[in-house]
Amino acid sequence: MISTRQRGAPLDLIVAEAMILANSTWGGWLAECGVPGIYRSRPAWRRA
């Protein structure tokens, strides 16, 4: 059964941290290889 879930669940934090780690890792690899990358950022004040 598919149902809605509330925002702010512990799983949200786990996923967000995993995404930060993945992006940081890829950024490091790109930098090591001298390959340019496209980055997108959001202002710190903006909340999803």
mmCIF file of the N, C-alpha and C atoms, coordinates in Angstrom:
data_MODEL
# 
_entry.id   MODEL 
# 
loop_
_atom_site.group_PDB 
_atom_site.id 
_atom_site.type_symbol 
_atom_site.label_atom_id 
_atom_site.label_alt_id 
_atom_site.label_comp_id 
_atom_site.label_asym_id 
_atom_site.label_entity_id 
_atom_site.label_seq_id 
_atom_site.pdbx_PDB_ins_code 
_atom_site.Cartn_x 
_atom_site.Cartn_y 
_atom_site.Cartn_z 
_atom_site.occupancy 
_atom_site.B_iso_or_equiv 
_atom_site.pdbx_formal_charge 
_atom_site.auth_seq_id 
_atom_site.auth_comp_id 
_atom_site.auth_asym_id 
_atom_site.auth_atom_id 
_atom_site.pdbx_PDB_model_num 
ATOM 1   N N  . MET A 1 1  ? 0.841  -1.181 0.000   1.00 0.00 ? 1  MET A N  1 
ATOM 2   C CA . MET A 1 1  ? 0.000  0.000  0.000   1.00 0.00 ? 1  MET A CA 1 
ATOM 3   C C  . MET A 1 1  ? 0.892  1.252  0.000   1.00 0.00 ? 1  MET A C  1 
ATOM 4   N N  . ILE A 1 2  ? 0.567  2.204  -0.825  1.00 0.00 ? 2  ILE A N  1 
ATOM 5   C CA . ILE A 1 2  ? 1.301  3.460  -0.874  1.00 0.00 ? 2  ILE A CA 1 
ATOM 6   C C  . ILE A 1 2  ? 0.550  4.498  -0.062  1.00 0.00 ? 2  ILE A C  1 
ATOM 7   N N  . SER A 1 3  ? 1.268  5.182  0.804   1.00 0.00 ? 3  SER A N  1 
ATOM 8   C CA . SER A 1 3  ? 0.635  6.229  1.611   1.00 0.00 ? 3  SER A CA 1 
ATOM 9   C C  . SER A 1 3  ? 1.590  7.408  1.727   1.00 0.00 ? 3  SER A C  1 
ATOM 10  N N  . THR A 1 4  ? 1.072  8.523  2.176   1.00 0.00 ? 4  THR A N  1 
ATOM 11  C CA . THR A 1 4  ? 1.904  9.710  2.359   1.00 0.00 ? 4  THR A CA 1 
ATOM 12  C C  . THR A 1 4  ? 2.673  9.584  3.670   1.00 0.00 ? 4  THR A C  1 
ATOM 13  N N  . ARG A 1 5  ? 3.755  10.316 3.753   1.00 0.00 ? 5  ARG A N  1 
ATOM 14  C CA . ARG A 1 5  ? 4.507  10.352 4.993   1.00 0.00 ? 5  ARG A CA 1 
ATOM 15  C C  . ARG A 1 5  ? 4.829  11.800 5.309   1.00 0.00 ? 5  ARG A C  1 
ATOM 16  N N  . GLN A 1 6  ? 5.076  12.073 6.551   1.00 0.00 ? 6  GLN A N  1 
ATOM 17  C CA . GLN A 1 6  ? 5.360  13.438 6.974   1.00 0.00 ? 6  GLN A CA 1 
ATOM 18  C C  . GLN A 1 6  ? 6.790  13.807 6.650   1.00 0.00 ? 6  GLN A C  1 
ATOM 19  N N  . ARG A 1 7  ? 6.983  15.079 6.298   1.00 0.00 ? 7  ARG A N  1 
ATOM 20  C CA . ARG A 1 7  ? 8.327  15.605 6.084   1.00 0.00 ? 7  ARG A CA 1 
ATOM 21  C C  . ARG A 1 7  ? 9.049  15.666 7.414   1.00 0.00 ? 7  ARG A C  1 
ATOM 22  N N  . GLY A 1 8  ? 10.362 15.612 7.352   1.00 0.00 ? 8  GLY A N  1 
ATOM 23  C CA . GLY A 1 8  ? 11.132 15.708 8.579   1.00 0.00 ? 8  GLY A CA 1 
ATOM 24  C C  . GLY A 1 8  ? 11.355 14.382 9.269   1.00 0.00 ? 8  GLY A C  1 
ATOM 25  N N  . ALA A 1 9  ? 10.997 13.311 8.601   1.00 0.00 ? 9  ALA A N  1 
ATOM 26  C CA . ALA A 1 9  ? 11.213 11.977 9.179   1.00 0.00 ? 9  ALA A CA 1 
ATOM 27  C C  . ALA A 1 9  ? 12.719 11.692 9.229   1.00 0.00 ? 9  ALA A C  1 
ATOM 28  N N  . PRO A 1 10 ? 13.154 10.829 10.115  1.00 0.00 ? 10 PRO A N  1 
ATOM 29  C CA . PRO A 1 10 ? 14.581 10.494 10.188  1.00 0.00 ? 10 PRO A CA 1 
ATOM 30  C C  . PRO A 1 10 ? 15.144 10.038 8.843   1.00 0.00 ? 10 PRO A C  1 
ATOM 31  N N  . LEU A 1 11 ? 14.341 9.368  8.044   1.00 0.00 ? 11 LEU A N  1 
ATOM 32  C CA . LEU A 1 11 ? 14.800 8.920  6.737   1.00 0.00 ? 11 LEU A CA 1 
ATOM 33  C C  . LEU A 1 11 ? 15.189 10.108 5.850   1.00 0.00 ? 11 LEU A C  1 
ATOM 34  N N  . ASP A 1 12 ? 14.482 11.228 5.967   1.00 0.00 ? 12 ASP A N  1 
ATOM 35  C CA . ASP A 1 12 ? 14.817 12.420 5.185   1.00 0.00 ? 12 ASP A CA 1 
ATOM 36  C C  . ASP A 1 12 ? 16.249 12.874 5.465   1.00 0.00 ? 12 ASP A C  1 
ATOM 37  N N  . LEU A 1 13 ? 16.642 12.876 6.709   1.00 0.00 ? 13 LEU A N  1 
ATOM 38  C CA . LEU A 1 13 ? 17.993 13.294 7.080   1.00 0.00 ? 13 LEU A CA 1 
ATOM 39  C C  . LEU A 1 13 ? 19.034 12.313 6.547   1.00 0.00 ? 13 LEU A C  1 
ATOM 40  N N  . ILE A 1 14 ? 18.744 11.037 6.630   1.00 0.00 ? 14 ILE A N  1 
ATOM 41  C CA . ILE A 1 14 ? 19.670 10.028 6.126   1.00 0.00 ? 14 ILE A CA 1 
ATOM 42  C C  . ILE A 1 14 ? 19.876 10.196 4.622   1.00 0.00 ? 14 ILE A C  1 
ATOM 43  N N  . VAL A 1 15 ? 18.788 10.372 3.885   1.00 0.00 ? 15 VAL A N  1 
ATOM 44  C CA . VAL A 1 15 ? 18.879 10.548 2.441   1.00 0.00 ? 15 VAL A CA 1 
ATOM 45  C C  . VAL A 1 15 ? 19.625 11.835 2.107   1.00 0.00 ? 15 VAL A C  1 
ATOM 46  N N  . ALA A 1 16 ? 19.337 12.918 2.804   1.00 0.00 ? 16 ALA A N  1 
ATOM 47  C CA . ALA A 1 16 ? 20.005 14.199 2.546   1.00 0.00 ? 16 ALA A CA 1 
ATOM 48  C C  . ALA A 1 16 ? 21.512 14.080 2.790   1.00 0.00 ? 16 ALA A C  1 
ATOM 49  N N  . GLU A 1 17 ? 21.895 13.439 3.868   1.00 0.00 ? 17 GLU A N  1 
ATOM 50  C CA . GLU A 1 17 ? 23.318 13.284 4.166   1.00 0.00 ? 17 GLU A CA 1 
ATOM 51  C C  . GLU A 1 17 ? 24.002 12.387 3.136   1.00 0.00 ? 17 GLU A C  1 
ATOM 52  N N  . ALA A 1 18 ? 23.318 11.336 2.695   1.00 0.00 ? 18 ALA A N  1 
ATOM 53  C CA . ALA A 1 18 ? 23.887 10.458 1.670   1.00 0.00 ? 18 ALA A CA 1 
ATOM 54  C C  . ALA A 1 18 ? 24.075 11.208 0.353   1.00 0.00 ? 18 ALA A C  1 
ATOM 55  N N  . MET A 1 19 ? 23.141 12.088 0.018   1.00 0.00 ? 19 MET A N  1 
ATOM 56  C CA . MET A 1 19 ? 23.252 12.882 -1.206  1.00 0.00 ? 19 MET A CA 1 
ATOM 57  C C  . MET A 1 19 ? 24.420 13.853 -1.116  1.00 0.00 ? 19 MET A C  1 
ATOM 58  N N  . ILE A 1 20 ? 24.611 14.456 0.046   1.00 0.00 ? 20 ILE A N  1 
ATOM 59  C CA . ILE A 1 20 ? 25.743 15.371 0.246   1.00 0.00 ? 20 ILE A CA 1 
ATOM 60  C C  . ILE A 1 20 ? 27.053 14.611 0.077   1.00 0.00 ? 20 ILE A C  1 
ATOM 61  N N  . LEU A 1 21 ? 27.153 13.431 0.668   1.00 0.00 ? 21 LEU A N  1 
ATOM 62  C CA . LEU A 1 21 ? 28.354 12.616 0.541   1.00 0.00 ? 21 LEU A CA 1 
ATOM 63  C C  . LEU A 1 21 ? 28.615 12.241 -0.914  1.00 0.00 ? 21 LEU A C  1 
ATOM 64  N N  . ALA A 1 22 ? 27.577 11.804 -1.622  1.00 0.00 ? 22 ALA A N  1 
ATOM 65  C CA . ALA A 1 22 ? 27.740 11.423 -3.025  1.00 0.00 ? 22 ALA A CA 1 
ATOM 66  C C  . ALA A 1 22 ? 28.200 12.610 -3.864  1.00 0.00 ? 22 ALA A C  1 
ATOM 67  N N  . ASN A 1 23 ? 27.586 13.764 -3.677  1.00 0.00 ? 23 ASN A N  1 
ATOM 68  C CA . ASN A 1 23 ? 27.964 14.948 -4.449  1.00 0.00 ? 23 ASN A CA 1 
ATOM 69  C C  . ASN A 1 23 ? 29.386 15.388 -4.129  1.00 0.00 ? 23 ASN A C  1 
ATOM 70  N N  . SER A 1 24 ? 29.753 15.324 -2.888  1.00 0.00 ? 24 SER A N  1 
ATOM 71  C CA . SER A 1 24 ? 31.102 15.696 -2.482  1.00 0.00 ? 24 SER A CA 1 
ATOM 72  C C  . SER A 1 24 ? 32.130 14.743 -3.085  1.00 0.00 ? 24 SER A C  1 
ATOM 73  N N  . THR A 1 25 ? 31.822 13.460 -3.079  1.00 0.00 ? 25 THR A N  1 
ATOM 74  C CA . THR A 1 25 ? 32.724 12.457 -3.645  1.00 0.00 ? 25 THR A CA 1 
ATOM 75  C C  . THR A 1 25 ? 32.905 12.677 -5.139  1.00 0.00 ? 25 THR A C  1 
ATOM 76  N N  . TRP A 1 26 ? 31.805 12.863 -5.853  1.00 0.00 ? 26 TRP A N  1 
ATOM 77  C CA . TRP A 1 26 ? 31.896 13.104 -7.299  1.00 0.00 ? 26 TRP A CA 1 
ATOM 78  C C  . TRP A 1 26 ? 32.666 14.389 -7.587  1.00 0.00 ? 26 TRP A C  1 
ATOM 79  N N  . GLY A 1 27 ? 32.423 15.421 -6.807  1.00 0.00 ? 27 GLY A N  1 
ATOM 80  C CA . GLY A 1 27 ? 33.148 16.673 -6.991  1.00 0.00 ? 27 GLY A CA 1 
ATOM 81  C C  . GLY A 1 27 ? 34.641 16.492 -6.804  1.00 0.00 ? 27 GLY A C  1 
ATOM 82  N N  . GLY A 1 28 ? 35.024 15.700 -5.813  1.00 0.00 ? 28 GLY A N  1 
ATOM 83  C CA . GLY A 1 28 ? 36.437 15.418 -5.574  1.00 0.00 ? 28 GLY A CA 1 
ATOM 84  C C  . GLY A 1 28 ? 37.065 14.658 -6.727  1.00 0.00 ? 28 GLY A C  1 
ATOM 85  N N  . TRP A 1 29 ? 36.345 13.675 -7.255  1.00 0.00 ? 29 TRP A N  1 
ATOM 86  C CA . TRP A 1 29 ? 36.870 12.907 -8.390  1.00 0.00 ? 29 TRP A CA 1 
ATOM 87  C C  . TRP A 1 29 ? 37.030 13.794 -9.619  1.00 0.00 ? 29 TRP A C  1 
ATOM 88  N N  . LEU A 1 30 ? 36.044 14.638 -9.866  1.00 0.00 ? 30 LEU A N  1 
ATOM 89  C CA . LEU A 1 30 ? 36.146 15.549 -11.012 1.00 0.00 ? 30 LEU A CA 1 
ATOM 90  C C  . LEU A 1 30 ? 37.359 16.465 -10.862 1.00 0.00 ? 30 LEU A C  1 
ATOM 91  N N  . ALA A 1 31 ? 37.547 16.982 -9.665  1.00 0.00 ? 31 ALA A N  1 
ATOM 92  C CA . ALA A 1 31 ? 38.678 17.877 -9.418  1.00 0.00 ? 31 ALA A CA 1 
ATOM 93  C C  . ALA A 1 31 ? 40.008 17.140 -9.608  1.00 0.00 ? 31 ALA A C  1 
ATOM 94  N N  . GLU A 1 32 ? 40.110 15.915 -9.090  1.00 0.00 ? 32 GLU A N  1 
ATOM 95  C CA . GLU A 1 32 ? 41.334 15.123 -9.246  1.00 0.00 ? 32 GLU A CA 1 
ATOM 96  C C  . GLU A 1 32 ? 41.678 14.890 -10.711 1.00 0.00 ? 32 GLU A C  1 
ATOM 97  N N  . CYS A 1 33 ? 40.662 14.685 -11.510 1.00 0.00 ? 33 CYS A N  1 
ATOM 98  C CA . CYS A 1 33 ? 40.864 14.384 -12.931 1.00 0.00 ? 33 CYS A CA 1 
ATOM 99  C C  . CYS A 1 33 ? 40.953 15.647 -13.782 1.00 0.00 ? 33 CYS A C  1 
ATOM 100 N N  . GLY A 1 34 ? 40.730 16.793 -13.171 1.00 0.00 ? 34 GLY A N  1 
ATOM 101 C CA . GLY A 1 34 ? 40.773 18.043 -13.919 1.00 0.00 ? 34 GLY A CA 1 
ATOM 102 C C  . GLY A 1 34 ? 39.615 18.203 -14.882 1.00 0.00 ? 34 GLY A C  1 
ATOM 103 N N  . VAL A 1 35 ? 38.522 17.556 -14.571 1.00 0.00 ? 35 VAL A N  1 
ATOM 104 C CA . VAL A 1 35 ? 37.342 17.609 -15.430 1.00 0.00 ? 35 VAL A CA 1 
ATOM 105 C C  . VAL A 1 35 ? 36.381 18.662 -14.881 1.00 0.00 ? 35 VAL A C  1 
ATOM 106 N N  . PRO A 1 36 ? 35.922 19.572 -15.733 1.00 0.00 ? 36 PRO A N  1 
ATOM 107 C CA . PRO A 1 36 ? 34.969 20.575 -15.238 1.00 0.00 ? 36 PRO A CA 1 
ATOM 108 C C  . PRO A 1 36 ? 33.617 19.931 -14.951 1.00 0.00 ? 36 PRO A C  1 
ATOM 109 N N  . GLY A 1 37 ? 32.934 20.486 -14.007 1.00 0.00 ? 37 GLY A N  1 
ATOM 110 C CA . GLY A 1 37 ? 31.611 19.993 -13.664 1.00 0.00 ? 37 GLY A CA 1 
ATOM 111 C C  . GLY A 1 37 ? 30.633 21.138 -13.535 1.00 0.00 ? 37 GLY A C  1 
ATOM 112 N N  . ILE A 1 38 ? 29.377 20.840 -13.702 1.00 0.00 ? 38 ILE A N  1 
ATOM 113 C CA . ILE A 1 38 ? 28.323 21.844 -13.536 1.00 0.00 ? 38 ILE A CA 1 
ATOM 114 C C  . ILE A 1 38 ? 27.719 21.639 -12.149 1.00 0.00 ? 38 ILE A C  1 
ATOM 115 N N  . TYR A 1 39 ? 27.673 22.700 -11.388 1.00 0.00 ? 39 TYR A N  1 
ATOM 116 C CA . TYR A 1 39 ? 27.137 22.629 -10.032 1.00 0.00 ? 39 TYR A CA 1 
ATOM 117 C C  . TYR A 1 39 ? 25.914 23.510 -9.917  1.00 0.00 ? 39 TYR A C  1 
ATOM 118 N N  . ARG A 1 40 ? 24.977 23.068 -9.167  1.00 0.00 ? 40 ARG A N  1 
ATOM 119 C CA . ARG A 1 40 ? 23.782 23.853 -8.893  1.00 0.00 ? 40 ARG A CA 1 
ATOM 120 C C  . ARG A 1 40 ? 23.689 23.999 -7.388  1.00 0.00 ? 40 ARG A C  1 
ATOM 121 N N  . SER A 1 41 ? 23.441 25.190 -6.951  1.00 0.00 ? 41 SER A N  1 
ATOM 122 C CA . SER A 1 41 ? 23.304 25.399 -5.509  1.00 0.00 ? 41 SER A CA 1 
ATOM 123 C C  . SER A 1 41 ? 22.048 26.207 -5.237  1.00 0.00 ? 41 SER A C  1 
ATOM 124 N N  . ARG A 1 42 ? 21.619 26.143 -4.012  1.00 0.00 ? 42 ARG A N  1 
ATOM 125 C CA . ARG A 1 42 ? 20.463 26.920 -3.576  1.00 0.00 ? 42 ARG A CA 1 
ATOM 126 C C  . ARG A 1 42 ? 20.915 27.818 -2.446  1.00 0.00 ? 42 ARG A C  1 
ATOM 127 N N  . PRO A 1 43 ? 20.299 28.974 -2.339  1.00 0.00 ? 43 PRO A N  1 
ATOM 128 C CA . PRO A 1 43 ? 20.650 29.849 -1.215  1.00 0.00 ? 43 PRO A CA 1 
ATOM 129 C C  . PRO A 1 43 ? 20.397 29.140 0.109   1.00 0.00 ? 43 PRO A C  1 
ATOM 130 N N  . ALA A 1 44 ? 21.226 29.400 1.088   1.00 0.00 ? 44 ALA A N  1 
ATOM 131 C CA . ALA A 1 44 ? 21.093 28.742 2.393   1.00 0.00 ? 44 ALA A CA 1 
ATOM 132 C C  . ALA A 1 44 ? 19.761 29.077 3.068   1.00 0.00 ? 44 ALA A C  1 
ATOM 133 N N  . TRP A 1 45 ? 19.199 30.223 2.762   1.00 0.00 ? 45 TRP A N  1 
ATOM 134 C CA . TRP A 1 45 ? 17.948 30.632 3.406   1.00 0.00 ? 45 TRP A CA 1 
ATOM 135 C C  . TRP A 1 45 ? 16.738 29.939 2.829   1.00 0.00 ? 45 TRP A C  1 
ATOM 136 N N  . ARG A 1 46 ? 16.871 29.322 1.669   1.00 0.00 ? 46 ARG A N  1 
ATOM 137 C CA . ARG A 1 46 ? 15.721 28.696 1.030   1.00 0.00 ? 46 ARG A CA 1 
ATOM 138 C C  . ARG A 1 46 ? 15.535 27.285 1.572   1.00 0.00 ? 46 ARG A C  1 
ATOM 139 N N  . ARG A 1 47 ? 14.351 26.972 1.975   1.00 0.00 ? 47 ARG A N  1 
ATOM 140 C CA . ARG A 1 47 ? 14.053 25.635 2.479   1.00 0.00 ? 47 ARG A CA 1 
ATOM 141 C C  . ARG A 1 47 ? 13.030 24.976 1.569   1.00 0.00 ? 47 ARG A C  1 
ATOM 142 N N  . ALA A 1 48 ? 13.244 23.733 1.266   1.00 0.00 ? 48 ALA A N  1 
ATOM 143 C CA . ALA A 1 48 ? 12.332 22.990 0.393   1.00 0.00 ? 48 ALA A CA 1 
ATOM 144 C C  . ALA A 1 48 ? 11.081 22.593 1.143   1.00 0.00 ? 48 ALA A C  1 
# 
